[in-house]
């Protein structure tokens, strides 16, 4: 199911990755790193469940 939270999460992850690739990771607030990491986990839960045969 698609929702606005998926788009927001993708935006957070993309922003952090762009800053990281450009060598400007110090400009990213630690809280933004945390939120981006939590969204990565959120997006990874579904595929991991499928791989493990849990869903």
N, C-alpha and C positions, 0 to 999 in steps of 0.2 A: 504494500500500500504506500502510495506517495503522499507526502505531506510537506508542509512548510518547514517542519523541523529537519527533514532530510536535506532540503536546499540550504538551510542555515548551517547545518553541520558540514556539508560539502564546502561551503564558503569559508568556514573557520579552518578546515583542514587545508584547503587550497592556499589561503593567505599565509598560513604558517609555513607550508612547503615552499612557496615562492620566496619568502624572506630567508629561509634556510638555504635555498639554492643560490640566492644572490649574495650570500655571505653577510646578511644583516640580521642574523638570528638574535642578536643582543637587543634589537629594537622591539622584539616581541615580548609582551608582558608575561610573566610566569603563569598568571591565571589563564591566559589565552592558550599557552602550551597545554595546561591541564584540560581545558575544555576540548581542545582539538584531539587530545589523546583519548578522552572519554568518548568522543564521537567515532573515532577509529574503532574502539572496542564495540560500540553500539552497532556499527556497520558490519563488523566481523562476526558477530554472534550468529547471524543467520547462516552464512556459509560454513562456519565451523560445525554448527549443529547438523547440517546436511552431510558434511564429510564424515562425521561420527555416527551418522544414522539415527540421530535423536529426534528428527522431525519428520 
